[in-house]
Amino acid sequence: MTVTTILLDLDDTLLGNDMQDFLPPYFVSLTEKLAEFAGGQDLRQLMSASVQATMTNQDPQASNLTVFMADFVARLGQPLEAIQPCLELFYRETYPQLRQFTTFRPAAEPLVRRLFADGFKVVIATNPLFPATAIEQRLDWAGVGDYPFALVTTMENSHYSKPNPRYYEEILSKTNSDPEHTWMVGDHPTNDIAPAHSLGLKTWWITDRVQHLPEPVPAPSCDKQGTLADLLAWVEVGGLAAWGE
């Protein structure tokens, strides 16, 4: 069965980025930028609640950004016009400093380069709970920001988020891809592997970080698993192109 489309997760797949390490300094920096609007409120708590509202959204007409911002400004008690300039300044000047909390993965760029060379349609299927500028910067940190991906999911262009299967259905629809001809590559069993597998996509579970955890993690139901370097080696010997033949 010919493979045509490859969905690649970003964080802890192409880029070493454990959100448990990344989000605390992210919220500290963002709180400093929005302090004048917070009125003593816990911004992390407000934003986390708005993220939950975004993740539970089922309206196909409302983008994740629309849902998040409507909920957030209502909780904050400030008009969007007041905080938008500060958010834009944060992502332009402060967000780049968070690169220090991520880890470059040498296999990422060669993998993406080979996938394009082999003619696959390549999608960045990262959880679209950040605006495009944040995701584009992380793609740059991973060394793959200049590639012409068929789609990069962001808050602006997505209407669902992981682990909702509708998130993957939307990607398949936008890229005109069939699930039986598509692979999902990701590190998270619940967000990446299980929902993609449930729709009939083939899945590769990235185990780079799992191998360094103190306790073994049960493997999810996936077609293949291994490190990003393992995936690159498999692609380079034609394993992906020959799958299903």
C-alpha positions as CSV (number, residue, x, y, z in Angstrom):
1,M,0.0,0.0,0.0
2,T,1.6,3.2,-1.2
3,V,2.4,5.8,1.5
4,T,1.8,9.4,0.4
5,T,1.5,11.6,3.5
6,I,3.6,11.9,6.7
7,L,2.4,13.7,9.8
8,L,5.2,14.8,12.1
9,D,4.7,15.9,15.7
10,L,7.0,18.7,16.7
11,D,7.6,18.9,20.5
12,D,9.6,15.9,21.8
13,T,9.6,14.5,18.3
14,L,11.5,16.8,15.9
15,L,12.5,19.1,18.8
16,G,13.4,18.1,22.3
17,N,10.8,20.0,24.3
18,D,9.3,18.6,27.4
19,M,6.4,20.9,28.2
20,Q,6.9,20.3,31.9
21,D,10.2,22.2,31.5
22,F,9.1,24.7,28.9
23,L,5.8,25.9,30.2
24,P,6.9,27.3,33.6
25,P,9.3,29.8,32.2
26,Y,6.8,30.5,29.4
27,F,4.1,31.5,31.8
28,V,6.6,33.5,34.0
29,S,7.7,35.5,31.0
30,L,4.1,36.0,29.7
31,T,2.8,37.0,33.1
32,E,5.5,39.8,33.2
33,K,4.3,41.1,29.9
34,L,0.6,41.1,30.8
35,A,1.0,42.1,34.5
36,E,-0.6,45.5,34.0
37,F,-3.8,43.8,32.8
38,A,-4.0,41.0,35.3
39,G,-5.2,42.9,38.3
40,G,-3.6,40.4,40.6
41,Q,-5.2,37.4,38.9
42,D,-3.2,34.2,38.3
43,L,-2.5,34.4,34.6
44,R,-1.4,30.8,34.3
45,Q,-4.6,29.6,35.9
46,L,-6.7,31.8,33.5
47,M,-4.8,30.7,30.4
48,S,-5.0,27.0,31.5
49,A,-8.7,27.3,31.8
50,S,-8.9,29.0,28.4
51,V,-6.8,26.2,26.9
52,Q,-9.3,23.6,28.3
53,A,-12.1,25.6,26.8
54,T,-10.3,25.4,23.4
55,M,-9.6,21.7,23.7
56,T,-13.3,21.0,24.3
57,N,-14.5,23.1,21.4
58,Q,-16.5,21.1,18.9
59,D,-17.5,24.1,16.6
60,P,-16.0,23.5,13.2
61,Q,-16.5,27.2,12.3
62,A,-14.5,28.5,15.3
63,S,-10.7,28.4,15.1
64,N,-8.7,27.5,18.2
65,L,-7.4,31.1,18.3
66,T,-11.0,32.5,18.3
67,V,-12.2,30.2,21.0
68,F,-9.1,30.8,23.2
69,M,-9.0,34.5,22.9
70,A,-12.7,35.0,23.5
71,D,-12.5,32.9,26.6
72,F,-9.3,34.4,27.9
73,V,-10.3,38.1,27.5
74,A,-13.6,37.3,29.2
75,R,-11.8,35.8,32.2
76,L,-9.2,38.6,32.2
77,G,-11.8,41.3,32.0
78,Q,-9.9,43.2,29.3
79,P,-10.7,43.9,25.7
80,L,-8.6,42.1,23.1
81,E,-7.5,45.4,21.6
82,A,-5.8,46.3,24.9
83,I,-3.7,43.1,25.3
84,Q,-3.0,42.2,21.6
85,P,0.0,44.6,21.2
86,C,1.6,43.1,24.4
87,L,1.1,39.6,23.1
88,E,2.7,40.4,19.8
89,L,5.6,42.0,21.5
90,F,6.0,39.0,23.8
91,Y,6.2,36.5,20.9
92,R,8.5,38.8,18.9
93,E,11.0,39.8,21.6
94,T,10.7,37.4,24.6
95,Y,9.5,34.1,23.3
96,P,12.8,33.5,21.3
97,Q,14.6,33.4,24.6
98,L,12.8,30.2,25.6
99,R,14.8,28.3,23.0
100,Q,17.3,27.5,25.9
101,F,14.7,25.1,27.4
102,T,14.6,23.0,24.2
103,T,17.1,20.5,22.7
104,F,18.2,20.3,19.1
105,R,17.7,16.8,17.6
106,P,20.3,16.1,14.9
107,A,18.1,13.6,13.1
108,A,15.3,16.0,12.5
109,E,16.5,18.0,9.6
110,P,18.0,15.0,7.7
111,L,14.7,13.2,8.2
112,V,12.6,16.0,6.8
113,R,15.0,16.5,4.0
114,R,14.8,12.8,3.0
115,L,11.0,12.8,3.2
116,F,10.7,15.7,0.8
117,A,13.3,14.1,-1.5
118,D,11.3,10.9,-1.6
119,G,8.2,12.9,-2.6
120,F,6.1,12.5,0.5
121,K,3.5,15.1,1.5
122,V,4.8,16.3,4.9
123,V,2.6,17.9,7.6
124,I,3.7,19.3,10.9
125,A,1.0,17.9,13.2
126,T,1.8,19.8,16.4
127,N,-0.9,20.3,18.9
128,P,-2.4,23.7,17.7
129,L,-2.6,25.4,21.1
130,F,0.0,28.0,20.2
131,P,-0.2,30.8,17.6
132,A,1.6,30.4,14.3
133,T,4.6,32.6,15.3
134,A,5.4,30.4,18.3
135,I,5.2,27.2,16.3
136,E,7.3,28.7,13.4
137,Q,10.0,29.7,15.9
138,R,10.1,26.2,17.3
139,L,10.4,24.8,13.8
140,D,13.4,27.0,13.3
141,W,14.9,25.8,16.6
142,A,14.5,22.3,15.2
143,G,16.3,23.3,12.0
144,V,13.3,22.6,9.7
145,G,11.6,26.0,9.5
146,D,12.5,26.6,5.8
147,Y,10.7,23.5,4.4
148,P,7.5,23.9,2.3
149,F,5.2,21.7,4.5
150,A,1.8,20.9,3.1
151,L,0.3,22.1,6.4
152,V,1.5,23.3,9.8
153,T,-1.3,23.2,12.4
154,T,-1.6,26.3,14.5
155,M,-4.2,28.0,16.6
156,E,-5.2,30.2,13.6
157,N,-5.9,27.4,11.1
158,S,-7.1,24.6,13.3
159,H,-10.6,23.9,14.9
160,Y,-9.7,21.0,17.1
161,S,-6.7,19.8,19.1
162,K,-5.1,16.6,20.2
163,P,-6.2,14.0,21.3
164,N,-9.5,14.7,19.5
165,P,-9.7,12.5,16.4
166,R,-11.3,15.4,14.6
167,Y,-8.0,17.1,14.7
168,Y,-6.5,14.4,12.5
169,E,-9.6,14.2,10.3
170,E,-9.2,17.9,9.6
171,I,-5.6,17.4,8.5
172,L,-6.6,14.6,6.2
173,S,-9.3,16.7,4.7
174,K,-7.1,19.8,4.2
175,T,-4.3,17.8,2.6
176,N,-6.6,15.5,0.6
177,S,-5.0,12.4,2.2
178,D,-6.4,9.0,2.9
179,P,-5.8,7.5,6.3
180,E,-4.6,4.2,4.9
181,H,-1.9,6.0,3.0
182,T,-0.8,8.2,5.9
183,W,1.7,7.8,8.8
184,M,1.6,9.7,12.1
185,V,4.9,10.1,13.8
186,G,4.9,11.3,17.4
187,D,6.1,10.8,21.0
188,H,2.8,10.9,22.9
189,P,0.8,7.7,23.2
190,T,-2.5,9.5,24.0
191,N,-2.2,12.6,21.9
192,D,-0.4,11.2,18.8
193,I,-0.6,7.5,18.5
194,A,-4.0,6.4,19.9
195,P,-6.2,8.9,18.0
196,A,-4.3,8.5,14.7
197,H,-4.4,4.7,15.0
198,S,-8.2,4.8,15.7
199,L,-8.7,6.5,12.3
200,G,-6.6,3.9,10.4
201,L,-3.3,5.8,10.1
202,K,-0.1,3.9,10.5
203,T,1.9,5.1,13.5
204,W,5.5,5.4,14.6
205,W,6.0,6.0,18.3
206,I,9.1,8.2,18.9
207,T,10.8,6.9,22.1
208,D,13.7,9.3,22.5
209,R,12.6,10.7,25.8
210,V,10.8,7.6,27.0
211,Q,14.1,5.7,27.0
212,H,15.5,8.1,29.6
213,L,12.6,7.9,32.0
214,P,13.3,6.1,35.3
215,E,10.3,3.8,34.9
216,P,9.4,1.8,31.7
217,V,6.5,3.1,29.8
218,P,4.1,0.6,28.1
219,A,4.2,0.8,24.4
220,P,1.0,2.1,22.8
221,S,-0.7,0.2,20.0
222,C,1.6,1.3,17.1
223,D,2.9,-0.1,13.9
224,K,6.6,0.7,14.7
225,Q,8.6,2.4,17.4
226,G,12.0,3.7,18.0
227,T,14.1,6.9,18.3
228,L,14.0,9.7,15.7
229,A,17.4,8.4,14.6
230,D,15.9,4.9,14.1
231,L,13.1,6.4,12.0
232,L,15.7,8.3,9.9
233,A,17.7,5.1,9.3
234,W,14.5,3.2,8.3
235,V,13.5,5.9,5.9
236,E,17.0,6.0,4.4
237,V,17.0,2.3,3.5
238,G,13.5,2.7,1.9
239,G,11.5,1.2,4.7
240,L,8.8,3.8,4.6
241,A,8.5,3.8,0.8
242,A,8.3,0.0,0.7
243,W,5.7,-0.3,3.5
244,G,2.8,-2.4,2.5
245,E,4.3,-3.7,-0.8
